[in-house]
């Protein structure tokens, strides 16, 4: 078995660049011998140090903290280091569990979107929905993109744009009644930590595929349904994006749901 390895062999074995190995030497963490032609030679006893460096760097420890530990090891300092590692791992596991739950929810959203009844008006009893809202009007999709970014910043750890049917826009009942079906007065994102609220109650709902210009077809249908069934409008129209350009490039895969709260006239 070899007792010494050249810098190229160590670099390949540990997938560490020669510059990093020289940096470790400069910090005093590694102390290679010098062979013929002044080549750096690393003894097998240096390898455990590289294992420690690799493992601690993967956990985010600074080189200074690693140098401090390697140059002053004791049972007490090793115990402290292991506890630090365990704390970091537990925190990462907690973050990963949160991320896992979020992704599972978003997967469910995508799968539910593909099951949405298209072009069918439904009556739904919906609970209170907490949300973040930006009361800013817009008429161009590019303007909405900036507003959505502001909404996502409301809860950076939990809110994502991919796989999220909780993003929506508000169209006033007055605008809809006058035939202005893309005059948006606000945008929102449903989130249980939101400071705003969408009221509970009975909602008329219809979903469609394709461009939101189809509001021109579906909003009048909802208005006609409400009148035919003796309902009075009790709020603005909500346009929820189940899937859009952020999930699918093809417009035919975009799914939008319109909702309007109603009560007996």
N, C-alpha and C positions, 0 to 999 in steps of 0.2 A: 504493500500500500504506500502511495506517495505521502510524504510529510510536508512538502511545500508545493504551492501552486502559484503560477504566474498571474498577473493582473487580468490578462485576457481570459484565462480559464475560470477565474473567480467571477468575472463579469458575466460570462456565458452561463455558468452554473446557477448564479443567483439572479440573473436578468437585471443586473445593476451596471450602469454605465461606468467606464473607467474614471470619468470625472467625479462621479459620486464617491468612488473608492478613495480617490486622492483627497476629496473633501473630508471624508471620515478620518483619514490620516492627519490632515491639518488640524482637525478638532482634537486629536489625540485619542480617538476611540479605537483606531486600528494602528498597529505599529509593525508594519512589514519589515522583514529583513531585506538586505540588499545582496544580490547575487552578482554573478559575472556581468560586466557591462552596466552595473548599477541597476539591474532589473529588480523590481519589487517582487518579493517572494512572501507569500502568505502561508503561515504554518497552519496545520489542521486545528490547532488550539484557537486560531482566530475565527474559525467557522462559527462557533457558538455565538460569538459577538454579532456576526452578520445575521444569524437567526433572530437574535433579540432585536437588532435594529429593524429588520424587516417587519417583525410582528408588531413592534411598538409604533412604527411609522404608519402601518395600516390602520392603527387605532387613532392616529392623529397626534401622537406625541411629538413635541418639538425635538430637534436635534440636541438642543441645549439640555433638555430634561433627560434625554437618553444618555448623553455624555455624563451628566451628573450621576446618574444611576450606575452606569458601567464602571466609572472610576471610583466609586465609593459604595461597594456592595456589602451588605450585611443581611442577616436574617430579618432584621427590623425593616431595612429599606426595601428588601424584596417583598416582604409582606405588604408594605405600603404601596409598592408598585402594582402588585397583583390586585389589591383592592381598587386602585385607580382604574386598572384595566376592566375589572368587573363592573364598576360603576358606568364606564363608557359603554360597555357591551349591553348592559341593562337599558340604558337610555336609548341606544340604537334599536334594541328589540322593541321598545315601547313605540318609537317613531315608525318602525316598520309595520307594527301591528295596526297603527293608525292609518298608514298608507295603504296597507292590505285591505282594510275595511272600506276605505274610500274607493279604491279601484273596484272592489266587488260591487259597491253601490253603482258605480258608473257602468260596469258591465251589465248589471240588471237594467239600467236605463236604456242602453243600446238594444238589449233584447226585447224590452217592453215596447220600445219605439217601433220595432219591426212587426209587432202584433197589433199596433194601433188600428182601430177601424177607420177606414178612409172614407170621407164624404158622408158620414152618418151622424146626424145630430143626436146627441145623448143628453139626458138630464143626470147630473151628478150632485151628490151631497158631499161637499168638501169641507175639511176641517180648517181651522185657523192655520195660516201659513206665515211664519216669520220670514222676513226678507230684508235685504239691503236695497235701498232705492236711491236713484239719482234723478231728481226732478229737473230734467233738461230735455228739451225737445230736439228732434232730429228728423231728417227726411232721407239722408243718404246712408247706405250700409257702412261706408267708411267712417262716418261720424259715430255710428253705433259701436264699431270696433274699439274706438278710444274710450267710450263710456263703459263698455264691458271690461276693459283693462282696469278702469277705476273701481268697478264693482269687485273684481277679483282681488284687488288690494285690500278690500275690507276684511278679508280673512285669508291671508296668504298661505297658511298651513293647510286649509281645508278646501278651498275653492279652486276648481280647475275648469278649463274651458272644454276639454275633450271628454265626451260622455256625460254631459250635464244638461238635462231637460229643464233645469230650474231657471234658466236665463229667459227673460221675457221683456216685452215692451207694452206700454199702455197707450190705448187709443180712446180718447174721450167719447162718451155716448153722443155728445153734440156733433163732433167731427164725423162720426159714423153716420149719424142721421142726415148730415148734409152731403154725404157721398165722398167725404175725404177719408179714405180708408188707410192711408199711409202717413197720416199726420200724428206722429208719436209725441207724447207729452212727458214721458218718463221711461226709464229702464229699471229693471229690478233683477235680483238674483235671490232665489229662495234659499234660506240658510237659517237653521234653528237659533243661531246667535244674532240674527238680524234685529236691528232696532225698530224696524217698521213691521206692518202686519197687513196681510191680505185677509179680508173677513171670511169667516165660515159662512156656509149657506148653500142654497141650491144654485147650481150653475148650468147653463146651457153650454154644450161643448161640441166642437166639430174639428176634425183633423183632415189635413190634405197634404199631398205630395207636391213638391216643386217650388216654384218661386212665390214669394209673399205677395206678389201682385194679385194672386188669387183671392186676397181679402175682398177684392171687388165683387167676387162671386159669392163667397161664403158669409160675409157679414150680412148682406141683405137676406140671405137664407135664414140666419139666426134671428134677425129682426122679424121676418115673416112668421117664423115658428113661434116666437114669443107672443106676437099679436094673435095668432091663430089659437094658441092654448091659454090665452088670458093672463099672460105674464107681463109685469111691468119691469123695466130695466132698473136695477138698483146699484149700478156702478159702471165703470168704464169697461171696455173690451180689453182682455189680456191676450197677448199674442206670445205663446210659449214656443221656444225653439227646441223641439225634441232632437232633431239632427239637422246640421247645416254644413257649411263649407269646412268647418273645423273637424267634422267626422267623416265627411264624404265629398269627394271632388265632383261627382255626378249630381247635377241638380235634381234629377228624378229620385234620388235617395233622400232628399231633404224633406223632413216632416215637421209641419207646424200645427199647433193646436190653438184654436180660438176659444176663449171662455168669456162668459158674461154672467154676472150674478143677477138673479131674477127673483121676484116675489109676486104673489097674487095681486092683480090689478084691483 
